[in-house]
Amino acid sequence: MQILRATSEYANDLTQISILAKSHWEYPQAWIQLWTPSLTLTAEYIDTHEVWMMVSEGRPLAFYSFDENEEGFWLDNLWVSPAYMGQGIGRSLFQHALERCKTLGISTLKIEADPNARNFYERMGAHQVGEHSTEIQGEPRILPVMEINL
């Protein structure tokens, strides 16, 4: 396995990984459909963002990406295909992301985590600094906002 910079030709593969990984947490299918636009990686997104993927035999198994806005530098995605969860791939990708941040001169990485991923990010050294409140189909949802200082 190796970590490679993603290219636009992998947009569909990476989108499939994000949808499968989100579905792994057994959210209602209607929610997955509502989230599909935000889980979709386009060729343009890959061309304009740092996107890195874990590859085995030429096939992506997981990926992460960054985004930057007025609030700071964010881990925009980190998804592992369910068939490869629990094998240290997420940890390896997150450590790679932290090294990329250091290379880019980023001192704080922000993460808006899915509630199911909060414990993972805490194990990786991130801490909660806030939360974003959302709603989906009338259900309130609290997303922890986390940071890790480098």
PyMOL CGO cylinders between C-alpha atoms (Angstrom):
from pymol import cmd
from pymol.cgo import CYLINDER

trace = [
    CYLINDER, 0.00, 0.00, 0.00, 1.13, 3.52, -0.72, 0.3, 1, 1, 1, 1, 1, 1,
    CYLINDER, 1.13, 3.52, -0.72, -0.17, 7.06, -0.36, 0.3, 1, 1, 1, 1, 1, 1,
    CYLINDER, -0.17, 7.06, -0.36, -0.35, 8.99, -3.63, 0.3, 1, 1, 1, 1, 1, 1,
    CYLINDER, -0.35, 8.99, -3.63, -1.66, 12.37, -4.70, 0.3, 1, 1, 1, 1, 1, 1,
    CYLINDER, -1.66, 12.37, -4.70, -5.05, 11.83, -6.31, 0.3, 1, 1, 1, 1, 1, 1,
    CYLINDER, -5.05, 11.83, -6.31, -5.73, 12.88, -9.87, 0.3, 1, 1, 1, 1, 1, 1,
    CYLINDER, -5.73, 12.88, -9.87, -9.07, 13.77, -11.42, 0.3, 1, 1, 1, 1, 1, 1,
    CYLINDER, -9.07, 13.77, -11.42, -9.43, 10.34, -13.05, 0.3, 1, 1, 1, 1, 1, 1,
    CYLINDER, -9.43, 10.34, -13.05, -10.13, 8.93, -9.56, 0.3, 1, 1, 1, 1, 1, 1,
    CYLINDER, -10.13, 8.93, -9.56, -13.13, 11.19, -8.86, 0.3, 1, 1, 1, 1, 1, 1,
    CYLINDER, -13.13, 11.19, -8.86, -15.73, 8.42, -9.19, 0.3, 1, 1, 1, 1, 1, 1,
    CYLINDER, -15.73, 8.42, -9.19, -13.69, 5.92, -7.14, 0.3, 1, 1, 1, 1, 1, 1,
    CYLINDER, -13.69, 5.92, -7.14, -13.19, 8.42, -4.31, 0.3, 1, 1, 1, 1, 1, 1,
    CYLINDER, -13.19, 8.42, -4.31, -16.85, 9.42, -4.38, 0.3, 1, 1, 1, 1, 1, 1,
    CYLINDER, -16.85, 9.42, -4.38, -17.80, 5.74, -4.01, 0.3, 1, 1, 1, 1, 1, 1,
    CYLINDER, -17.80, 5.74, -4.01, -15.48, 5.41, -1.01, 0.3, 1, 1, 1, 1, 1, 1,
    CYLINDER, -15.48, 5.41, -1.01, -17.03, 8.43, 0.73, 0.3, 1, 1, 1, 1, 1, 1,
    CYLINDER, -17.03, 8.43, 0.73, -20.60, 7.22, 0.14, 0.3, 1, 1, 1, 1, 1, 1,
    CYLINDER, -20.60, 7.22, 0.14, -19.83, 3.66, 1.27, 0.3, 1, 1, 1, 1, 1, 1,
    CYLINDER, -19.83, 3.66, 1.27, -17.98, 4.89, 4.35, 0.3, 1, 1, 1, 1, 1, 1,
    CYLINDER, -17.98, 4.89, 4.35, -20.79, 7.27, 5.36, 0.3, 1, 1, 1, 1, 1, 1,
    CYLINDER, -20.79, 7.27, 5.36, -23.33, 4.47, 4.75, 0.3, 1, 1, 1, 1, 1, 1,
    CYLINDER, -23.33, 4.47, 4.75, -21.30, 2.17, 7.02, 0.3, 1, 1, 1, 1, 1, 1,
    CYLINDER, -21.30, 2.17, 7.02, -22.60, 4.16, 10.02, 0.3, 1, 1, 1, 1, 1, 1,
    CYLINDER, -22.60, 4.16, 10.02, -26.13, 3.00, 9.17, 0.3, 1, 1, 1, 1, 1, 1,
    CYLINDER, -26.13, 3.00, 9.17, -27.63, 6.39, 8.53, 0.3, 1, 1, 1, 1, 1, 1,
    CYLINDER, -27.63, 6.39, 8.53, -31.05, 6.29, 6.83, 0.3, 1, 1, 1, 1, 1, 1,
    CYLINDER, -31.05, 6.29, 6.83, -30.73, 5.91, 3.07, 0.3, 1, 1, 1, 1, 1, 1,
    CYLINDER, -30.73, 5.91, 3.07, -32.71, 9.13, 2.60, 0.3, 1, 1, 1, 1, 1, 1,
    CYLINDER, -32.71, 9.13, 2.60, -29.99, 10.99, 4.52, 0.3, 1, 1, 1, 1, 1, 1,
    CYLINDER, -29.99, 10.99, 4.52, -27.26, 9.42, 2.40, 0.3, 1, 1, 1, 1, 1, 1,
    CYLINDER, -27.26, 9.42, 2.40, -29.09, 10.63, -0.70, 0.3, 1, 1, 1, 1, 1, 1,
    CYLINDER, -29.09, 10.63, -0.70, -29.33, 14.14, 0.74, 0.3, 1, 1, 1, 1, 1, 1,
    CYLINDER, -29.33, 14.14, 0.74, -25.61, 14.07, 1.59, 0.3, 1, 1, 1, 1, 1, 1,
    CYLINDER, -25.61, 14.07, 1.59, -24.51, 12.64, -1.77, 0.3, 1, 1, 1, 1, 1, 1,
    CYLINDER, -24.51, 12.64, -1.77, -23.72, 16.06, -3.30, 0.3, 1, 1, 1, 1, 1, 1,
    CYLINDER, -23.72, 16.06, -3.30, -21.37, 16.89, -0.40, 0.3, 1, 1, 1, 1, 1, 1,
    CYLINDER, -21.37, 16.89, -0.40, -19.86, 13.39, -0.54, 0.3, 1, 1, 1, 1, 1, 1,
    CYLINDER, -19.86, 13.39, -0.54, -19.16, 13.70, -4.26, 0.3, 1, 1, 1, 1, 1, 1,
    CYLINDER, -19.16, 13.70, -4.26, -15.62, 14.51, -5.38, 0.3, 1, 1, 1, 1, 1, 1,
    CYLINDER, -15.62, 14.51, -5.38, -15.54, 16.10, -8.79, 0.3, 1, 1, 1, 1, 1, 1,
    CYLINDER, -15.54, 16.10, -8.79, -12.56, 16.24, -11.11, 0.3, 1, 1, 1, 1, 1, 1,
    CYLINDER, -12.56, 16.24, -11.11, -12.50, 20.00, -10.54, 0.3, 1, 1, 1, 1, 1, 1,
    CYLINDER, -12.50, 20.00, -10.54, -12.38, 19.54, -6.75, 0.3, 1, 1, 1, 1, 1, 1,
    CYLINDER, -12.38, 19.54, -6.75, -9.43, 17.15, -7.08, 0.3, 1, 1, 1, 1, 1, 1,
    CYLINDER, -9.43, 17.15, -7.08, -7.65, 19.56, -9.43, 0.3, 1, 1, 1, 1, 1, 1,
    CYLINDER, -7.65, 19.56, -9.43, -8.07, 22.51, -7.02, 0.3, 1, 1, 1, 1, 1, 1,
    CYLINDER, -8.07, 22.51, -7.02, -7.53, 20.81, -3.62, 0.3, 1, 1, 1, 1, 1, 1,
    CYLINDER, -7.53, 20.81, -3.62, -4.92, 18.60, -2.04, 0.3, 1, 1, 1, 1, 1, 1,
    CYLINDER, -4.92, 18.60, -2.04, -6.37, 15.10, -2.24, 0.3, 1, 1, 1, 1, 1, 1,
    CYLINDER, -6.37, 15.10, -2.24, -4.30, 12.09, -1.19, 0.3, 1, 1, 1, 1, 1, 1,
    CYLINDER, -4.30, 12.09, -1.19, -5.31, 8.45, -1.44, 0.3, 1, 1, 1, 1, 1, 1,
    CYLINDER, -5.31, 8.45, -1.44, -4.15, 5.13, -0.03, 0.3, 1, 1, 1, 1, 1, 1,
    CYLINDER, -4.15, 5.13, -0.03, -3.71, 2.77, -2.97, 0.3, 1, 1, 1, 1, 1, 1,
    CYLINDER, -3.71, 2.77, -2.97, -3.21, -0.98, -3.19, 0.3, 1, 1, 1, 1, 1, 1,
    CYLINDER, -3.21, -0.98, -3.19, -2.54, -2.61, -6.55, 0.3, 1, 1, 1, 1, 1, 1,
    CYLINDER, -2.54, -2.61, -6.55, -3.60, 0.59, -8.31, 0.3, 1, 1, 1, 1, 1, 1,
    CYLINDER, -3.60, 0.59, -8.31, -6.95, 0.74, -6.53, 0.3, 1, 1, 1, 1, 1, 1,
    CYLINDER, -6.95, 0.74, -6.53, -7.85, 3.49, -4.01, 0.3, 1, 1, 1, 1, 1, 1,
    CYLINDER, -7.85, 3.49, -4.01, -8.92, 2.18, -0.59, 0.3, 1, 1, 1, 1, 1, 1,
    CYLINDER, -8.92, 2.18, -0.59, -9.19, 5.49, 1.28, 0.3, 1, 1, 1, 1, 1, 1,
    CYLINDER, -9.19, 5.49, 1.28, -8.48, 9.20, 0.87, 0.3, 1, 1, 1, 1, 1, 1,
    CYLINDER, -8.48, 9.20, 0.87, -8.30, 12.56, 2.53, 0.3, 1, 1, 1, 1, 1, 1,
    CYLINDER, -8.30, 12.56, 2.53, -8.45, 16.15, 1.34, 0.3, 1, 1, 1, 1, 1, 1,
    CYLINDER, -8.45, 16.15, 1.34, -7.92, 19.66, 2.65, 0.3, 1, 1, 1, 1, 1, 1,
    CYLINDER, -7.92, 19.66, 2.65, -9.88, 22.85, 2.23, 0.3, 1, 1, 1, 1, 1, 1,
    CYLINDER, -9.88, 22.85, 2.23, -9.03, 26.37, 3.29, 0.3, 1, 1, 1, 1, 1, 1,
    CYLINDER, -9.03, 26.37, 3.29, -11.44, 29.20, 4.04, 0.3, 1, 1, 1, 1, 1, 1,
    CYLINDER, -11.44, 29.20, 4.04, -11.61, 32.35, 6.15, 0.3, 1, 1, 1, 1, 1, 1,
    CYLINDER, -11.61, 32.35, 6.15, -11.90, 30.22, 9.32, 0.3, 1, 1, 1, 1, 1, 1,
    CYLINDER, -11.90, 30.22, 9.32, -8.68, 28.29, 8.68, 0.3, 1, 1, 1, 1, 1, 1,
    CYLINDER, -8.68, 28.29, 8.68, -7.25, 25.11, 7.19, 0.3, 1, 1, 1, 1, 1, 1,
    CYLINDER, -7.25, 25.11, 7.19, -9.62, 22.13, 7.33, 0.3, 1, 1, 1, 1, 1, 1,
    CYLINDER, -9.62, 22.13, 7.33, -9.50, 18.39, 6.89, 0.3, 1, 1, 1, 1, 1, 1,
    CYLINDER, -9.50, 18.39, 6.89, -12.35, 18.35, 4.39, 0.3, 1, 1, 1, 1, 1, 1,
    CYLINDER, -12.35, 18.35, 4.39, -12.55, 14.58, 3.93, 0.3, 1, 1, 1, 1, 1, 1,
    CYLINDER, -12.55, 14.58, 3.93, -11.08, 11.44, 5.43, 0.3, 1, 1, 1, 1, 1, 1,
    CYLINDER, -11.08, 11.44, 5.43, -12.83, 8.28, 4.32, 0.3, 1, 1, 1, 1, 1, 1,
    CYLINDER, -12.83, 8.28, 4.32, -11.84, 4.62, 4.41, 0.3, 1, 1, 1, 1, 1, 1,
    CYLINDER, -11.84, 4.62, 4.41, -13.69, 2.02, 2.38, 0.3, 1, 1, 1, 1, 1, 1,
    CYLINDER, -13.69, 2.02, 2.38, -15.58, -0.15, 4.90, 0.3, 1, 1, 1, 1, 1, 1,
    CYLINDER, -15.58, -0.15, 4.90, -13.80, -3.33, 3.73, 0.3, 1, 1, 1, 1, 1, 1,
    CYLINDER, -13.80, -3.33, 3.73, -10.52, -1.79, 4.95, 0.3, 1, 1, 1, 1, 1, 1,
    CYLINDER, -10.52, -1.79, 4.95, -11.65, -0.16, 8.20, 0.3, 1, 1, 1, 1, 1, 1,
    CYLINDER, -11.65, -0.16, 8.20, -9.86, -1.22, 11.37, 0.3, 1, 1, 1, 1, 1, 1,
    CYLINDER, -9.86, -1.22, 11.37, -6.56, -1.91, 9.60, 0.3, 1, 1, 1, 1, 1, 1,
    CYLINDER, -6.56, -1.91, 9.60, -4.75, 1.33, 10.47, 0.3, 1, 1, 1, 1, 1, 1,
    CYLINDER, -4.75, 1.33, 10.47, -5.37, 2.97, 7.10, 0.3, 1, 1, 1, 1, 1, 1,
    CYLINDER, -5.37, 2.97, 7.10, -7.25, 5.93, 8.60, 0.3, 1, 1, 1, 1, 1, 1,
    CYLINDER, -7.25, 5.93, 8.60, -4.45, 6.44, 11.13, 0.3, 1, 1, 1, 1, 1, 1,
    CYLINDER, -4.45, 6.44, 11.13, -1.81, 6.32, 8.38, 0.3, 1, 1, 1, 1, 1, 1,
    CYLINDER, -1.81, 6.32, 8.38, -3.70, 8.81, 6.23, 0.3, 1, 1, 1, 1, 1, 1,
    CYLINDER, -3.70, 8.81, 6.23, -4.28, 11.16, 9.16, 0.3, 1, 1, 1, 1, 1, 1,
    CYLINDER, -4.28, 11.16, 9.16, -0.57, 11.07, 10.05, 0.3, 1, 1, 1, 1, 1, 1,
    CYLINDER, -0.57, 11.07, 10.05, 0.23, 11.78, 6.40, 0.3, 1, 1, 1, 1, 1, 1,
    CYLINDER, 0.23, 11.78, 6.40, -2.20, 14.73, 6.52, 0.3, 1, 1, 1, 1, 1, 1,
    CYLINDER, -2.20, 14.73, 6.52, -0.43, 16.12, 9.58, 0.3, 1, 1, 1, 1, 1, 1,
    CYLINDER, -0.43, 16.12, 9.58, 2.94, 15.84, 7.82, 0.3, 1, 1, 1, 1, 1, 1,
    CYLINDER, 2.94, 15.84, 7.82, 1.50, 17.65, 4.79, 0.3, 1, 1, 1, 1, 1, 1,
    CYLINDER, 1.50, 17.65, 4.79, 0.26, 20.42, 7.09, 0.3, 1, 1, 1, 1, 1, 1,
    CYLINDER, 0.26, 20.42, 7.09, 3.74, 20.83, 8.53, 0.3, 1, 1, 1, 1, 1, 1,
    CYLINDER, 3.74, 20.83, 8.53, 5.22, 20.94, 5.02, 0.3, 1, 1, 1, 1, 1, 1,
    CYLINDER, 5.22, 20.94, 5.02, 2.67, 23.60, 4.05, 0.3, 1, 1, 1, 1, 1, 1,
    CYLINDER, 2.67, 23.60, 4.05, 3.41, 25.67, 7.17, 0.3, 1, 1, 1, 1, 1, 1,
    CYLINDER, 3.41, 25.67, 7.17, -0.01, 25.05, 8.72, 0.3, 1, 1, 1, 1, 1, 1,
    CYLINDER, -0.01, 25.05, 8.72, 0.03, 25.20, 12.53, 0.3, 1, 1, 1, 1, 1, 1,
    CYLINDER, 0.03, 25.20, 12.53, -3.60, 24.22, 13.25, 0.3, 1, 1, 1, 1, 1, 1,
    CYLINDER, -3.60, 24.22, 13.25, -5.76, 21.72, 11.40, 0.3, 1, 1, 1, 1, 1, 1,
    CYLINDER, -5.76, 21.72, 11.40, -9.52, 22.06, 11.90, 0.3, 1, 1, 1, 1, 1, 1,
    CYLINDER, -9.52, 22.06, 11.90, -11.99, 19.21, 11.53, 0.3, 1, 1, 1, 1, 1, 1,
    CYLINDER, -11.99, 19.21, 11.53, -15.78, 19.24, 11.41, 0.3, 1, 1, 1, 1, 1, 1,
    CYLINDER, -15.78, 19.24, 11.41, -16.24, 15.62, 12.40, 0.3, 1, 1, 1, 1, 1, 1,
    CYLINDER, -16.24, 15.62, 12.40, -19.09, 13.25, 11.89, 0.3, 1, 1, 1, 1, 1, 1,
    CYLINDER, -19.09, 13.25, 11.89, -20.22, 12.32, 15.42, 0.3, 1, 1, 1, 1, 1, 1,
    CYLINDER, -20.22, 12.32, 15.42, -19.21, 8.71, 14.69, 0.3, 1, 1, 1, 1, 1, 1,
    CYLINDER, -19.21, 8.71, 14.69, -15.63, 9.82, 13.93, 0.3, 1, 1, 1, 1, 1, 1,
    CYLINDER, -15.63, 9.82, 13.93, -15.13, 11.97, 17.02, 0.3, 1, 1, 1, 1, 1, 1,
    CYLINDER, -15.13, 11.97, 17.02, -13.40, 9.24, 19.04, 0.3, 1, 1, 1, 1, 1, 1,
    CYLINDER, -13.40, 9.24, 19.04, -11.03, 8.51, 16.16, 0.3, 1, 1, 1, 1, 1, 1,
    CYLINDER, -11.03, 8.51, 16.16, -9.93, 12.14, 15.96, 0.3, 1, 1, 1, 1, 1, 1,
    CYLINDER, -9.93, 12.14, 15.96, -9.52, 12.33, 19.73, 0.3, 1, 1, 1, 1, 1, 1,
    CYLINDER, -9.52, 12.33, 19.73, -7.25, 9.26, 19.60, 0.3, 1, 1, 1, 1, 1, 1,
    CYLINDER, -7.25, 9.26, 19.60, -5.27, 11.08, 16.90, 0.3, 1, 1, 1, 1, 1, 1,
    CYLINDER, -5.27, 11.08, 16.90, -4.72, 14.03, 19.26, 0.3, 1, 1, 1, 1, 1, 1,
    CYLINDER, -4.72, 14.03, 19.26, -7.48, 16.43, 18.21, 0.3, 1, 1, 1, 1, 1, 1,
    CYLINDER, -7.48, 16.43, 18.21, -9.68, 18.16, 20.76, 0.3, 1, 1, 1, 1, 1, 1,
    CYLINDER, -9.68, 18.16, 20.76, -13.13, 19.69, 20.47, 0.3, 1, 1, 1, 1, 1, 1,
    CYLINDER, -13.13, 19.69, 20.47, -13.22, 23.49, 20.24, 0.3, 1, 1, 1, 1, 1, 1,
    CYLINDER, -13.22, 23.49, 20.24, -16.85, 24.01, 19.27, 0.3, 1, 1, 1, 1, 1, 1,
    CYLINDER, -16.85, 24.01, 19.27, -19.77, 22.53, 17.40, 0.3, 1, 1, 1, 1, 1, 1,
    CYLINDER, -19.77, 22.53, 17.40, -21.93, 23.17, 14.39, 0.3, 1, 1, 1, 1, 1, 1,
    CYLINDER, -21.93, 23.17, 14.39, -25.66, 22.57, 14.75, 0.3, 1, 1, 1, 1, 1, 1,
    CYLINDER, -25.66, 22.57, 14.75, -27.51, 21.31, 11.72, 0.3, 1, 1, 1, 1, 1, 1,
    CYLINDER, -27.51, 21.31, 11.72, -30.76, 19.61, 10.94, 0.3, 1, 1, 1, 1, 1, 1,
    CYLINDER, -30.76, 19.61, 10.94, -31.64, 16.85, 8.52, 0.3, 1, 1, 1, 1, 1, 1,
    CYLINDER, -31.64, 16.85, 8.52, -35.25, 15.93, 7.79, 0.3, 1, 1, 1, 1, 1, 1,
    CYLINDER, -35.25, 15.93, 7.79, -36.36, 17.58, 11.02, 0.3, 1, 1, 1, 1, 1, 1,
    CYLINDER, -36.36, 17.58, 11.02, -33.73, 15.79, 13.13, 0.3, 1, 1, 1, 1, 1, 1,
    CYLINDER, -33.73, 15.79, 13.13, -31.20, 17.98, 14.97, 0.3, 1, 1, 1, 1, 1, 1,
    CYLINDER, -31.20, 17.98, 14.97, -27.55, 17.06, 14.44, 0.3, 1, 1, 1, 1, 1, 1,
    CYLINDER, -27.55, 17.06, 14.44, -24.55, 18.35, 16.38, 0.3, 1, 1, 1, 1, 1, 1,
    CYLINDER, -24.55, 18.35, 16.38, -21.20, 18.10, 14.59, 0.3, 1, 1, 1, 1, 1, 1,
    CYLINDER, -21.20, 18.10, 14.59, -18.12, 18.50, 16.78, 0.3, 1, 1, 1, 1, 1, 1,
    CYLINDER, -18.12, 18.50, 16.78, -15.59, 21.03, 15.54, 0.3, 1, 1, 1, 1, 1, 1,
    CYLINDER, -15.59, 21.03, 15.54, -12.15, 19.81, 16.45, 0.3, 1, 1, 1, 1, 1, 1,
    CYLINDER, -12.15, 19.81, 16.45, -8.57, 21.04, 16.14, 0.3, 1, 1, 1, 1, 1, 1,
    CYLINDER, -8.57, 21.04, 16.14, -5.12, 19.60, 16.32, 0.3, 1, 1, 1, 1, 1, 1,
    CYLINDER, -5.12, 19.60, 16.32, -2.15, 21.87, 16.85, 0.3, 1, 1, 1, 1, 1, 1,
    CYLINDER, -2.15, 21.87, 16.85, 1.00, 20.95, 15.00, 0.3, 1, 1, 1, 1, 1, 1,
]
cmd.load_cgo(trace, "trace")
